[in-house]
Amino acid sequence: MRAQGALRQQLRAFGSLLNGSRCVRPMAAEMQKCSAWQPFGAAIKASRNVESRRHQSGTASAMLEAAAAEPQALAQETIIKNLSSEEAQRLSKVRNIGIAAHIDSGKTTATERVLFYTGRIKSIHEVRGKDAVGAKMDSMELEREKGITIQSAATFCDWVKNEDGKDETYHINLIDTPGHIDFTIEVERALRVLDGAVMILCAVSGVQSQTMTVDRQMRRYNVPRISFINKMDRMGANPFKAVEQINQKLKIPAAALQVPIGTEDDFRGVVDLIHMKAIYNEGSKGETIVVKDEIPEEVRALAEEKRRVMIETVADVDEEIAELFLDEQMPTPEQLKAAIRRATISLKFTPVLMGSALADTAVQPMLDAVCDYLPNPSEVENLALDARRQEAQVKLVPYNELPFVGLAFKLEESNYGQLTYMRVYQGTLRKGMNVFNARTDKKVKVPRIVRMHSNEMEEIPEIGAGEICAVFGVDCASGDTFTDGTLGYTMSSMFVPEAVISLSIKPKHSKDTANFSKAMNRFQREDPTFRVHVDPESQETIISGMGELHLDIYVERMRREYRVDCETGQPQVAYRETMTARVPFDHTLKKQTGGAGDYARVMGWMEPTGALEANQFEQQVVGGSISEKFLFACEKGFMASCEKGPLLGHRVLGTSMVINDGATHMTDSSEMAFKIATQQAFRKAFNEGRPQILEPLMKTTITAPNEFQGNIVGILNKRNAVINDTEIGVDDFTLYADCSLNSMFGFSSMLRAATQGKGEFTMEFSHYAPAPPQLQKELIAKHQKAQADRHKK
Ligand SMILES: Nc1nc2c(ncn2[C@@H]2O[C@H](COP(=O)(O)OP(=O)(O)OP(=O)(O)O)[C@@H](O)[C@H]2O)c(=O)[nH]1
C-alpha cells in the first residue's frame, strides 16, 4: 500500500514538475538512486526497465526476428522483411561514438587527430597550443582559454579503413565530452544516445577517479567501449599497468591488442598482436601508416607474451575461442577479431589500444578498432514504450523506411535560434516534415536539418535511421521523443544528477536585468543540471549546480556572452531536512471571519521512511471522512511542505505522511483549506519528530606527488574527512575520502598551496548524511536570525 502511494506520488510529481522547458527530473534529490527517468506517466515503468534498455543482442538479423516476434503495424513488418539486407549493409558502416575520460587525458587532442586523419580539418591545432587557435572541438572562447572542455561537441567524419588491400568507408558520428565532473551531464546525454565509446586513459596515471565515473555512466547506458591508452610518449608510461587497472578497478576483462615499440620519447609505433605486424606513423603529422611484417627484435618476446595473454582473456569471455583454446588450436586473426567484436558488443570485454595523440602516433589503429569492434546502430537494442498499447515495450529498428522516431538529447541556443540535437532511432527525418512531440502532443515542422561539425554546421535535406543530427526551429525540452505522428512511442530520458551547490546572484547594474534573465533562461534550457529559482523570502535569484567550477563558468559566460557583470553571494550547500521519529497528528484548521469560513481536519502520522530517499504520501481514509478531491489537496500540501523544510527552508528527504482520518464541513471546507491544514500539520509533526539537517557527502579523490602525502592527510583530518583508501605509486599517491561538501570550500586553493600546485582533486556527490550537531545548531540559529531580520524590515 505504501509502495503504491509512493509510486502514485512520484507519478504526480513528474507531472507537476513538467514545465515544458526542461528535462524532467524527479521531485527531489531523493530520486537520485533511480538510474534514469522520463517525462511521462510511464516514467516509473520505464525507470524499472531502464537498465535493460539496450541489451546488445547480437546481429541485425537477430534483432529483426525479435522485432517481428513482437509485431507492431503489419506494414512495418513487411518493410523490415523486405529491406533487411540493403539496410543492414548501410548500417554496418555507421558508428556513433563518444570519447570520454578523466580530465586532461587527451580526448580533445585525440579527436583533433581523428578529424585531421579523416580529412575533416586541414591542420592540427593543440589544446592551449602556441598558435592560440585551439582545438576544433573546444570552440567556446572559455574552453580555449582554460584548456578544458565545457560542452560536448559533435562532429562526423568518414574513415577509409584498409583491410587486405580493400578500402571500406565508415561514417563516424563522434561526440567529444568534457572530463570535469562538474560538466558530467554532457557525458550522460552523449552516452544515452551513442552506440559505443572510446575510453581514453593516461599511460602514466592509468585508471583515475573520473575514469571510474565514466565507467559507471557507460554501464548505466550499456555502452560498449574500446580503451585507448594515450600519452605513451610521457615519462613513466606503463600501458600494462593501466590494462591491469581496467581489469581490477573497473572489473571489466581487458587485454591489450598492441604492445608499444619504443618508450617515452622514443615511442615510435605499436605491434598489432592480432596480425603480429609492426605499425609506424610517418609524415610530419603521422598521416602515413606504414605496416611492416618484421617486428623489432627488442619487443618480439613481449609481443608474443602479450598475444598469449590476449587470447587467454578473449577465451575467457568467448566460447568459440575457448573451444579452440581447449583444443590447443591457434585462432586465426579473423576468428580473433570476430570474437573480440562479439565480446565487446555484449559488454563482456574491452580491447585496449595504445598511442600518443600529441606525438601523432598510433591514432589510426584506434580508428580501425572503432570500426572493427564497436557496434553499428542495428546491433544495439533500443526500446520505446508504446502509449497506444498500454505502454508495451517496442524495439526500434534503425531502418529508413519505417515511421520516424527520434530523441532530442541536447539543446543549444545558437545565432539562428534553438538548435536541437537529435538521434534518429527509426525512419528518416526530412526537411519540411511534420514531427510530433510525444510529451506535448504538438505537431511541429522541421525547417532545417544540419550535421554539426563542432561550431560549424552543414545543411542536409534528410537524415537516415541510426544517425545523429541537429534541427532548427523545434521547440522542446531535452529528452523529448519525436515521431512522425503514426506511432505513440516514448523513449526514456537521461539521468540528471542533483545539484549540490548554490549561490545567490544578481546583475551589478539594473540596466542589465533583461539580459540577465535571457541568459538564465538559456542556460537552464540547455543544461538540466543548472537550476535557477527565486527565494520567496529573500527575493534573491539562486543558481544551483554541480560544483563551484560549474557555477563560475556560467557567471563568466554571462559576462562574456551577455555583457552582464554579476555579484554573487557565498556558495551555499544544498542541505536537506529529515525527521527521525514517528509523530501522530490531529490538526484542525478553523477560521470564521464572517461569511464563508475555512474548515479542514486531518489526522494521521508522520515518520521517517527508513532510507534517505523519496518522500511518501499515503491516504488510508475509510468511510469517506475526507473526499478524494480534498485528499489530493492534502497530497499537494504535503509536497509543497517537502519543498521547503521547517528547519532551514531546504528540501525534505526520507519523510512519510499518512492521513487516515479527518473531518469535512459542508460549506466551509475547500481544497485550499485541506492543503493549508496539511501544511500546518506537517510543520508541527516534523518539528516534534526530532528533525535533523542532512549535508551532502562527496566522494573525493586527491592525487599529488608522494612527498605531499603528510600535508594532505593533515588538511583532510582537520576537515573531518573519512579517508577510505590510499594508493601509493612510484611518484604520486591517490587518496580516496568521503568529505562533507561544506568542509571543501576553498579546498582547491589550499591543495594548490600545500602541493606547490602539483595536486589535483575531483569531487562527486555520494549521499546525504546527518550534519554534525554543532553545525546543525549554527545553521538553525543563522536561519532564524535571518528570518527575524527580514520580519523587522
Ligand atoms: N605528452 C602528451 N600530452 C598529451 C597527449 N595528448 C594530450 N596531451 C596534453 O594533455 C593536455 C590535455 O589534453 P586535452 O586534449 O585537452 O585533454 P581532454 O581530455 O580533452 O581535457 P578535458 O576535456 O578538459 O578533460 C594538453 O596539454 C595536451 O597537449 C599525449 O599523447 N602526450
The ligand as an SDF file (V2000), in Angstrom:
LIG
                    3D

 32 34  0  0  0  0  0  0  0  0999 V2000
   52.6010   14.0850  -23.6070 N   0  0  0  0  0  0  0  0  0  0  0  0
   51.3750   14.0480  -24.0990 C   0  0  0  0  0  0  0  0  0  0  0  0
   50.4910   15.0170  -23.7970 N   0  0  0  0  0  0  0  0  0  0  0  0
   49.2560   14.9420  -24.3250 C   0  0  0  0  0  0  0  0  0  0  0  0
   48.8670   13.8840  -25.1740 C   0  0  0  0  0  0  0  0  0  0  0  0
   47.5700   14.0770  -25.5160 N   0  0  0  0  0  0  0  0  0  0  0  0
   47.1780   15.2240  -24.9180 C   0  0  0  0  0  0  0  0  0  0  0  0
   48.1930   15.7580  -24.2150 N   0  0  0  0  0  0  0  0  0  0  0  0
   48.1740   17.0070  -23.4410 C   0  0  0  0  0  0  0  0  0  0  0  0
   47.3100   16.8440  -22.3210 O   0  0  0  0  0  0  0  0  0  0  0  0
   46.6030   18.0620  -22.0470 C   0  0  0  0  0  0  0  0  0  0  0  0
   45.1190   17.7900  -22.0500 C   0  0  0  0  0  0  0  0  0  0  0  0
   44.7110   17.4560  -23.3390 O   0  0  0  0  0  0  0  0  0  0  0  0
   43.1980   17.5880  -23.8180 P   0  0  0  0  0  0  0  0  0  0  0  0
   43.1300   17.0070  -25.1920 O   0  0  0  0  0  0  0  0  0  0  0  0
   42.6650   18.9500  -23.5810 O   0  0  0  0  0  0  0  0  0  0  0  0
   42.5170   16.6250  -22.7830 O   0  0  0  0  0  0  0  0  0  0  0  0
   40.9540   16.4360  -22.5490 P   0  0  0  0  0  0  0  0  0  0  0  0
   40.8230   15.0570  -22.0270 O   0  0  0  0  0  0  0  0  0  0  0  0
   40.1990   16.7810  -23.7840 O   0  0  0  0  0  0  0  0  0  0  0  0
   40.6750   17.5460  -21.4480 O   0  0  0  0  0  0  0  0  0  0  0  0
   39.2250   17.9410  -20.7390 P   0  0  0  0  0  0  0  0  0  0  0  0
   38.1870   17.8710  -21.7920 O   0  0  0  0  0  0  0  0  0  0  0  0
   39.4220   19.3030  -20.2130 O   0  0  0  0  0  0  0  0  0  0  0  0
   39.0390   16.9420  -19.6740 O   0  0  0  0  0  0  0  0  0  0  0  0
   47.0250   19.0540  -23.1280 C   0  0  0  0  0  0  0  0  0  0  0  0
   48.0330   19.8740  -22.6200 O   0  0  0  0  0  0  0  0  0  0  0  0
   47.5640   18.1520  -24.2330 C   0  0  0  0  0  0  0  0  0  0  0  0
   48.5330   18.7800  -25.0160 O   0  0  0  0  0  0  0  0  0  0  0  0
   49.8290   12.8680  -25.4770 C   0  0  0  0  0  0  0  0  0  0  0  0
   49.5910   11.9230  -26.2130 O   0  0  0  0  0  0  0  0  0  0  0  0
   51.0500   13.0160  -24.9140 N   0  0  0  0  0  0  0  0  0  0  0  0
  1  2  1  0
  2  3  2  0
  2 32  1  0
  3  4  1  0
  4  5  2  0
  4  8  1  0
  5  6  1  0
  5 30  1  0
  6  7  2  0
  7  8  1  0
  8  9  1  0
  9 10  1  0
  9 28  1  0
 10 11  1  0
 11 12  1  0
 11 26  1  0
 12 13  1  0
 13 14  1  0
 14 15  2  0
 14 16  1  0
 14 17  1  0
 17 18  1  0
 18 19  2  0
 18 20  1  0
 18 21  1  0
 21 22  1  0
 22 23  2  0
 22 24  1  0
 22 25  1  0
 26 27  1  0
 26 28  1  0
 28 29  1  0
 30 31  2  0
 30 32  1  0
M  END
$$$$
